[in-house]
Amino acid sequence: MPNYADSPVPEQLRVGQCTVDIPSREVHAPGARRPRRITPKSMGVLLALVANADRVVSRDALLASVWPDTLPGDDVVTQAVTQLRKAFGDVRDDPQYIETIAKSGYRLLAEVEWLDAPPSGEAVVEGRGDGSGPDSRRDAATRTATASVESRPSDPAPASEPASEPAIHQPKALRGGWKSLLGVLGVVLLLVATLLWWVRPPAPVPVPAGSSGAGIAISPERYRLKPHLITSAPGFELGPTLSPEGAMVAYMAIPEGQRNIAIMVQTTTPTAARQLTHPAEMADDVRPEWSPDGREIAFLRVVPGKECHLLVIPANGGPERTAGSCDPDNLPAFDWTPDGRGLVFDGAGPKGNRSGLQVLDLAAGRVHSIDYRTNPDDIDTAPRYSPDGQWIVFVRNSPLGDFWRIPAGGGPAERLTRMNAEIRGWDWTPSGKALVYARRSDSVSRLYRYELGTSTHVDLGVEDGEQPVTARNVPALAYVLRRTRFGIYRFDLGKNMPGERLFASSGRDRLPAIAPDGRQLVFTSDRSGPFALWWADVDQPGSLRLLEGVQPESRHLPAWSADSSRVLVIGATAANGPEDQGGVYEVIPASGRVTRLSLPVRDPLQAVYLPDPDGRQERLLVLADGGDGRPRLSLFRSERGQTSYAGPALATLDDVARVQLDAERQRLLFVRTGQPGLWQIDLQLAPASLKALELGIPLTPWHQAWAVARDGGIYRTRRTPGCPALLSYQPAQESTVGSAPLSPESRCLDPDRRAATTAFSFDPRAERLYITLAEYDGGDIGFASFDPLPEASWPKVSK
C-alpha cells in the first residue's frame, strides 16, 4: 500500500472559472486586476461547500465546522460568504458560484476540480475501485475538513448509504470510494494544510499590466523575500537606514521610559539597541540616513510647529553638528551624495524651493538647485542617487505618484513608471538595476521590486511593509512592518470627557464619515478580511453591517449626500478588468445597492456631492488625475436619478490635494499640492471667488486630518511630544495685507493614543467628532537578504 502520509497535500482546485491556491489562500479570477486573498475562515467555508457541492449547507453547520468551540456572531458566516463572492466575482442577484437559500444556508453551484497532480516517481495506485487512488486522498482531505458539517442533524444521510458513514454529495471530479483509514489520514492532511496556511509566506500578487512601460508582471519564487524581524520592542520602530555593509541598522523609536523620538542603532540581528541621539525638551529626532562611507548618520531634529534642523552625528556616537534648517511643518526627504560631501533634498529642503530638487554642500554650507526644467506645479519628493552616482530617481506627484529620473548633474526628467500610486518609501538595489518600493494597494501597503531593464514589477510577498531601504554594498534590505490597529472614537466637544470607542474589533477601522443626519456612520475596515465598507447607526451598536459590492481604495472620507440617503466611495470591485484603475461608486446603505458612476476621469481620489440648486440636476465634484499625473478637481452634472456624468466638466481647478464642502457657507475649502495653506472657492469653481485663508498653523499639502467646524473654522489634529492626539481649533479668516493669523485653541483628545493621519468627520449639530485613534501603535523593523539581479540593460537617456 502506498504511503499516503508522505503524499503532497492538495494545493489547488478549480471552482468554476477561478483557480484557488489553498496554502496562500488566493483566488485567481479571470480578468481580475490581481488575485484576491481570503481569510482562513473563508477558506474553511469554501472547503465545506466544496465537500458538499450541490447540497445546501446550513449556517449552523458552517458555524459548528469552521468556528468550533467558539461563540461567534451569526454575521461571521455572512462575512465569509461575502468575501468568497467578491473573490470569485460573483453577483448575488445572479449567482454562478454561491447561492443563498433563504432560511436554510448556502449551496456551491460551480463545478469543482482538483488541479495538482502527484510528482513523477510518487508511489501511487491509480484506477483502483476501492477508493485508494489519488482522487480519494483529495476527497479525504476535503471530507475531513467538513466532517462536523456533514454530521449535523440538519444534513441526514440518505437511506441508500450506511447510517454510520456521513453522507457526502460530491461533484463528478471528486467522486470516489472511501476507507476509514483514509478518513484518519485526511485528518492528518487537514492539519498539515491548516499549518501551511499560517506559516507559508504569501504568494506574490502582480501589479496590473500596463502600470509601467512594458508592464510585464512577473512573480517568480526566487524574488520572494524571506524576512525576519530584528526589533520587537513595545511601540514602534520606524525609518530604518542600513550601513553600507548591511551589518548595522539605525532607526527612530521612543526609548523605554522616555517621551521623545530618538535615533537608535543595532546590528541586523535581534540584539539590544543603543541610543545614538538624545533629543531634549519638545524635540524629536527623525529620518536617519547612513552616509556612503558608513561613518556618519544625518537626521532631522524637529520641534513640531516651531523649528527643524538638519544634524550629522558619527555613527558610533559623538558630538552632533548642525548642517542646515528646514520647515517643521513639511519635513524634507533627503539622500547623501555619492561622495558623502553633501545631501540632495526635495522641495521642502534647506532652500525652501518647493518646485525642485536641491543639493547642500556640507563643508561650505551652500545650497544650489538642480536644473532639470521642472514644472513649478509638480511636487518632486524622495530623491536618491543611483549606486554609480550617474542618476537621481525621485517620486513625482504622490498620491498619483510615479518614479522619474534625471542625470545627476541635471537635465530633462524622464518618467519611468505609470502607476499613479501612493508610494511609501523606496530605494535602489545595490546593482542599480532595480528599485525596491512600498506601494499602497487594496488599502494596505506592500513591497515591490521594479526592474528597470524590462519595466516590470515583482511583488515581494510582504503585506503591511513600507519604508524599504537597502545596503549600499550587499544585497540586504530593511523595512518597516507596520502593525498599527486603529479604532473609531466619538468625542463630544461640548463636554470635557474621554472619547467613546465605537464598534470594537481586532481589525483596522479607518475613515469614519458621519452623515448629515448625525446618526449614520460609514467607515472602512479589514475586520472581516480585506478592507470593506461598513455601515452603522451610531446609537445602535448592533446595527453594524457590511456593505457588499465595493472595495474602498482611498485615503479620503466617503462623502454623504445632503439627505443622508447615499454615499460616494472611491474603490473597485472584484469583477473589474485588468485595465480598470478604480472608480467612483454610489452606495445606498438602506438597500445595499452599489452603482459605479460613469465619469470621464481616471484614477479618482475623492468625490463629493454638491447641493442641487434647482432640484432637477445632480452635481458632483471629483478629484482625479488631470491627465499629467497631477490632481485636478472637476465639476460634473447629470439629470436627477441618472448615473452618467459623461459630459465635459463644467469647471476645473488644478493641484488640489483634498477638498471639503462647507454647505452652511456655500463654499469649498481645500489644500493644494504645491504649497501649504488653506483656500476657499465657491461651488461653481469660479476663479474670481478663489481666496487664501489665514490659519494659526498652516496646513501642509499632505495633511489629511482636518475638518470644517460649525462656525467655519478648522479642526485639525497633529502629534506633539506632550500629546499624540492634539486637536486644534483654528479660526479661518481671509488673508489680507498686514493681517495676523488668529491663535489656535487646543485640546488633547487622548494622552496615550495617536490620532491617525487620515481624515476625520465632524457633526456640527451635535458638536461631535468622529476620529480614528491607534489602539496599538506598532512598527517593527524587518530584515532580509535577496538574490542579486540578473543582468539587464540599463535604459539610455540623452543628457
ChimeraX attribute file (.defattr): number of C-alpha atoms within 10 A of each C-alpha:
attribute: neighborCount
match mode: 1-to-1
recipient: residues
	/A:1	7
	/A:2	12
	/A:3	9
	/A:4	19
	/A:5	13
	/A:6	10
	/A:7	16
	/A:8	17
	/A:9	22
	/A:10	24
	/A:11	18
	/A:12	20
	/A:13	18
	/A:14	18
	/A:15	22
	/A:16	16
	/A:17	14
	/A:18	19
	/A:19	21
	/A:20	25
	/A:21	19
	/A:22	21
	/A:23	23
	/A:24	22
	/A:25	21
	/A:26	23
	/A:27	26
	/A:28	20
	/A:29	23
	/A:30	17
	/A:31	14
	/A:32	21
	/A:33	23
	/A:34	21
	/A:35	24
	/A:36	21
	/A:37	23
	/A:38	21
	/A:39	18
	/A:40	19
	/A:41	18
	/A:42	24
	/A:43	24
	/A:44	20
	/A:45	25
	/A:46	22
	/A:47	20
	/A:48	26
	/A:49	23
	/A:50	28
	/A:51	29
	/A:52	23
	/A:53	23
	/A:54	19
	/A:55	18
	/A:56	18
	/A:57	26
	/A:58	19
	/A:59	19
	/A:60	15
	/A:61	22
	/A:62	24
	/A:63	21
	/A:64	17
	/A:65	21
	/A:66	23
	/A:67	16
	/A:68	11
	/A:69	9
	/A:70	9
	/A:71	9
	/A:72	11
	/A:73	9
	/A:74	11
	/A:75	14
	/A:76	16
	/A:77	22
	/A:78	18
	/A:79	19
	/A:80	21
	/A:81	21
	/A:82	21
	/A:83	24
	/A:84	23
	/A:85	21
	/A:86	22
	/A:87	23
	/A:88	27
	/A:89	23
	/A:90	19
	/A:91	15
	/A:92	16
	/A:93	8
	/A:94	9
	/A:95	15
	/A:96	18
	/A:97	21
	/A:98	24
	/A:99	22
	/A:100	16
	/A:101	12
	/A:102	7
	/A:103	8
	/A:104	13
	/A:105	18
	/A:106	23
	/A:107	20
	/A:108	25
	/A:109	19
	/A:110	20
	/A:111	19
	/A:112	22
	/A:113	17
	/A:114	18
	/A:115	13
	/A:116	14
	/A:117	12
	/A:118	13
	/A:119	9
	/A:120	6
	/A:121	6
	/A:122	13
	/A:123	14
	/A:124	15
	/A:125	11
	/A:126	11
	/A:127	11
	/A:128	12
	/A:129	10
	/A:130	11
	/A:131	19
	/A:132	23
	/A:133	18
	/A:134	20
	/A:135	19
	/A:136	23
	/A:137	26
	/A:138	23
	/A:139	27
	/A:140	31
	/A:141	26
	/A:142	25
	/A:143	27
	/A:144	25
	/A:145	24
	/A:146	25
	/A:147	21
	/A:148	18
	/A:149	27
	/A:150	26
	/A:151	18
	/A:152	18
	/A:153	9
	/A:154	14
	/A:155	17
	/A:156	12
	/A:157	19
	/A:158	12
	/A:159	8
	/A:160	7
	/A:161	11
	/A:162	10
	/A:163	11
	/A:164	8
	/A:165	12
	/A:166	18
	/A:167	20
	/A:168	21
	/A:169	16
	/A:170	19
	/A:171	17
	/A:172	11
	/A:173	12
	/A:174	22
	/A:175	15
	/A:176	20
	/A:177	15
	/A:178	17
	/A:179	13
	/A:180	10
	/A:181	10
	/A:182	22
	/A:183	20
	/A:184	13
	/A:185	18
	/A:186	25
	/A:187	18
	/A:188	17
	/A:189	27
	/A:190	19
	/A:191	15
	/A:192	13
	/A:193	18
	/A:194	17
	/A:195	12
	/A:196	16
	/A:197	18
	/A:198	13
	/A:199	10
	/A:200	10
	/A:201	18
	/A:202	19
	/A:203	21
	/A:204	25
	/A:205	22
	/A:206	20
	/A:207	23
	/A:208	20
	/A:209	19
	/A:210	17
	/A:211	21
	/A:212	23
	/A:213	16
	/A:214	15
	/A:215	19
	/A:216	17
	/A:217	19
	/A:218	16
	/A:219	19
	/A:220	11
	/A:221	11
	/A:222	10
	/A:223	19
	/A:224	20
	/A:225	19
	/A:226	15
	/A:227	18
	/A:228	14
	/A:229	17
	/A:230	20
	/A:231	21
	/A:232	15
	/A:233	16
	/A:234	15
	/A:235	16
	/A:236	21
	/A:237	26
	/A:238	23
	/A:239	24
	/A:240	27
	/A:241	27
	/A:242	28
	/A:243	26
	/A:244	21
	/A:245	16
	/A:246	22
	/A:247	14
	/A:248	18
	/A:249	25
	/A:250	29
	/A:251	26
	/A:252	25
	/A:253	25
	/A:254	20
	/A:255	20
	/A:256	9
	/A:257	6
	/A:258	8
	/A:259	18
	/A:260	19
	/A:261	24
	/A:262	23
	/A:263	29
	/A:264	23
	/A:265	22
	/A:266	19
	/A:267	17
	/A:268	22
	/A:269	15
	/A:270	14
	/A:271	11
	/A:272	13
	/A:273	17
	/A:274	15
	/A:275	18
	/A:276	21
	/A:277	21
	/A:278	14
	/A:279	17
	/A:280	13
	/A:281	10
	/A:282	15
	/A:283	22
	/A:284	25
	/A:285	27
	/A:286	21
	/A:287	22
	/A:288	27
	/A:289	25
	/A:290	28
	/A:291	27
	/A:292	22
	/A:293	13
	/A:294	18
	/A:295	15
	/A:296	17
	/A:297	25
	/A:298	24
	/A:299	23
	/A:300	27
	/A:301	23
	/A:302	24
	/A:303	20
	/A:304	19
	/A:305	14
	/A:306	12
	/A:307	14
	/A:308	24
	/A:309	19
	/A:310	21
	/A:311	18
	/A:312	21
	/A:313	19
	/A:314	17
	/A:315	18
	/A:316	12
	/A:317	15
	/A:318	10
	/A:319	8
	/A:320	13
	/A:321	12
	/A:322	15
	/A:323	22
	/A:324	19
	/A:325	18
	/A:326	20
	/A:327	19
	/A:328	18
	/A:329	20
	/A:330	21
	/A:331	19
	/A:332	22
	/A:333	21
	/A:334	25
	/A:335	23
	/A:336	22
	/A:337	21
	/A:338	18
	/A:339	11
	/A:340	17
	/A:341	14
	/A:342	21
	/A:343	25
	/A:344	26
	/A:345	28
	/A:346	29
	/A:347	25
	/A:348	26
	/A:349	27
	/A:350	23
	/A:351	21
	/A:352	18
	/A:353	15
	/A:354	19
	/A:355	20
	/A:356	24
	/A:357	29
	/A:358	24
	/A:359	22
	/A:360	23
	/A:361	16
	/A:362	16
	/A:363	9
	/A:364	10
	/A:365	10
	/A:366	14
	/A:367	19
	/A:368	13
	/A:369	18
	/A:370	18
	/A:371	15
	/A:372	17
	/A:373	11
	/A:374	16
	/A:375	10
	/A:376	12
	/A:377	17
	/A:378	19
	/A:379	24
	/A:380	28
	/A:381	25
	/A:382	24
	/A:383	26
	/A:384	27
	/A:385	23
	/A:386	24
	/A:387	18
	/A:388	10
	/A:389	15
	/A:390	12
	/A:391	17
	/A:392	23
	/A:393	25
	/A:394	24
	/A:395	26
	/A:396	23
	/A:397	24
	/A:398	23
	/A:399	23
	/A:400	22
	/A:401	24
	/A:402	23
	/A:403	26
	/A:404	18
	/A:405	24
	/A:406	23
	/A:407	21
	/A:408	18
	/A:409	13
	/A:410	17
	/A:411	17
	/A:412	14
	/A:413	18
	/A:414	14
	/A:415	16
	/A:416	19
	/A:417	23
	/A:418	18
	/A:419	23
	/A:420	23
	/A:421	21
	/A:422	20
	/A:423	27
	/A:424	20
	/A:425	20
	/A:426	26
	/A:427	25
	/A:428	23
	/A:429	27
	/A:430	22
	/A:431	18
	/A:432	19
	/A:433	22
	/A:434	23
	/A:435	23
	/A:436	24
	/A:437	25
	/A:438	29
	/A:439	25
	/A:440	20
	/A:441	15
	/A:442	17
	/A:443	21
	/A:444	17
	/A:445	22
	/A:446	24
	/A:447	27
	/A:448	27
	/A:449	21
	/A:450	23
	/A:451	20
	/A:452	19
	/A:453	15
	/A:454	18
	/A:455	19
	/A:456	24
	/A:457	28
	/A:458	22
	/A:459	27
	/A:460	28
	/A:461	23
	/A:462	22
	/A:463	19
	/A:464	19
	/A:465	29
	/A:466	29
	/A:467	25
	/A:468	27
	/A:469	25
	/A:470	28
	/A:471	25
	/A:472	24
	/A:473	15
	/A:474	19
	/A:475	18
	/A:476	23
	/A:477	25
	/A:478	28
	/A:479	30
	/A:480	27
	/A:481	25
	/A:482	22
	/A:483	16
	/A:484	18
	/A:485	18
	/A:486	25
	/A:487	24
	/A:488	23
	/A:489	18
	/A:490	19
	/A:491	19
	/A:492	16
	/A:493	16
	/A:494	9
	/A:495	9
	/A:496	10
	/A:497	10
	/A:498	14
	/A:499	18
	/A:500	12
	/A:501	16
	/A:502	16
	/A:503	16
	/A:504	14
	/A:505	14
	/A:506	13
	/A:507	17
	/A:508	20
	/A:509	27
	/A:510	28
	/A:511	25
	/A:512	29
	/A:513	25
	/A:514	27
	/A:515	24
	/A:516	18
	/A:517	14
	/A:518	18
	/A:519	14
	/A:520	19
	/A:521	23
	/A:522	27
	/A:523	21
	/A:524	25
	/A:525	24
	/A:526	18
	/A:527	17
	/A:528	22
	/A:529	17
	/A:530	18
	/A:531	22
	/A:532	24
	/A:533	24
	/A:534	20
	/A:535	19
	/A:536	21
	/A:537	17
	/A:538	18
	/A:539	11
	/A:540	11
	/A:541	12
	/A:542	10
	/A:543	11
	/A:544	16
	/A:545	17
	/A:546	22
	/A:547	21
	/A:548	21
	/A:549	27
	/A:550	25
	/A:551	23
	/A:552	26
	/A:553	22
	/A:554	23
	/A:555	19
	/A:556	23
	/A:557	26
	/A:558	27
	/A:559	23
	/A:560	27
	/A:561	16
	/A:562	16
	/A:563	9
	/A:564	18
	/A:565	16
	/A:566	19
	/A:567	22
	/A:568	24
	/A:569	28
	/A:570	25
	/A:571	24
	/A:572	22
	/A:573	21
	/A:574	22
	/A:575	20
	/A:576	17
	/A:577	17
	/A:578	15
	/A:579	13
	/A:580	15
	/A:581	17
	/A:582	21
	/A:583	27
	/A:584	25
	/A:585	25
	/A:586	23
	/A:587	24
	/A:588	17
	/A:589	21
	/A:590	10
	/A:591	9
	/A:592	12
	/A:593	13
	/A:594	19
	/A:595	15
	/A:596	21
	/A:597	16
	/A:598	15
	/A:599	20
	/A:600	12
	/A:601	18
	/A:602	17
	/A:603	23
	/A:604	24
	/A:605	26
	/A:606	25
	/A:607	30
	/A:608	22
	/A:609	19
	/A:610	24
	/A:611	17
	/A:612	14
	/A:613	9
	/A:614	7
	/A:615	9
	/A:616	11
	/A:617	15
	/A:618	20
	/A:619	20
	/A:620	20
	/A:621	23
	/A:622	23
	/A:623	26
	/A:624	24
	/A:625	21
	/A:626	19
	/A:627	11
	/A:628	11
	/A:629	21
	/A:630	23
	/A:631	27
	/A:632	21
	/A:633	25
	/A:634	21
	/A:635	23
	/A:636	21
	/A:637	22
	/A:638	16
	/A:639	13
	/A:640	12
	/A:641	9
	/A:642	12
	/A:643	17
	/A:644	15
	/A:645	19
	/A:646	14
	/A:647	12
	/A:648	12
	/A:649	18
	/A:650	12
	/A:651	14
	/A:652	18
	/A:653	16
	/A:654	17
	/A:655	22
	/A:656	19
	/A:657	25
	/A:658	24
	/A:659	24
	/A:660	19
	/A:661	22
	/A:662	20
	/A:663	13
	/A:664	9
	/A:665	11
	/A:666	13
	/A:667	19
	/A:668	19
	/A:669	22
	/A:670	20
	/A:671	25
	/A:672	21
	/A:673	22
	/A:674	20
	/A:675	19
	/A:676	17
	/A:677	18
	/A:678	22
	/A:679	20
	/A:680	21
	/A:681	19
	/A:682	18
	/A:683	18
	/A:684	16
	/A:685	20
	/A:686	12
	/A:687	12
	/A:688	8
	/A:689	12
	/A:690	14
	/A:691	16
	/A:692	18
	/A:693	18
	/A:694	21
	/A:695	23
	/A:696	16
	/A:697	18
	/A:698	18
	/A:699	21
	/A:700	18
	/A:701	20
	/A:702	18
	/A:703	20
	/A:704	22
	/A:705	21
	/A:706	23
	/A:707	24
	/A:708	21
	/A:709	21
	/A:710	17
	/A:711	12
	/A:712	18
	/A:713	15
	/A:714	19
	/A:715	23
	/A:716	23
	/A:717	28
	/A:718	20
	/A:719	16
	/A:720	18
	/A:721	16
	/A:722	14
	/A:723	19
	/A:724	21
	/A:725	25
	/A:726	20
	/A:727	22
	/A:728	21
	/A:729	21
	/A:730	24
	/A:731	20
	/A:732	22
	/A:733	17
	/A:734	14
	/A:735	15
	/A:736	11
	/A:737	5
	/A:738	6
	/A:739	10
	/A:740	12
	/A:741	19
	/A:742	14
	/A:743	13
	/A:744	16
	/A:745	12
	/A:746	14
	/A:747	14
	/A:748	18
	/A:749	24
	/A:750	16
	/A:751	11
	/A:752	14
	/A:753	17
	/A:754	23
	/A:755	26
	/A:756	23
	/A:757	17
	/A:758	20
	/A:759	24
	/A:760	26
	/A:761	24
	/A:762	26
	/A:763	21
	/A:764	14
	/A:765	10
	/A:766	12
	/A:767	15
	/A:768	18
	/A:769	22
	/A:770	24
	/A:771	28
	/A:772	29
	/A:773	27
	/A:774	20
	/A:775	19
	/A:776	17
	/A:777	17
	/A:778	19
	/A:779	25
	/A:780	23
	/A:781	29
	/A:782	23
	/A:783	27
	/A:784	17
	/A:785	17
	/A:786	16
	/A:787	12
	/A:788	14
	/A:789	15
	/A:790	9
	/A:791	9
	/A:792	12
	/A:793	10
	/A:794	13
	/A:795	11
	/A:796	7
	/A:797	12
	/A:798	8
	/A:799	10
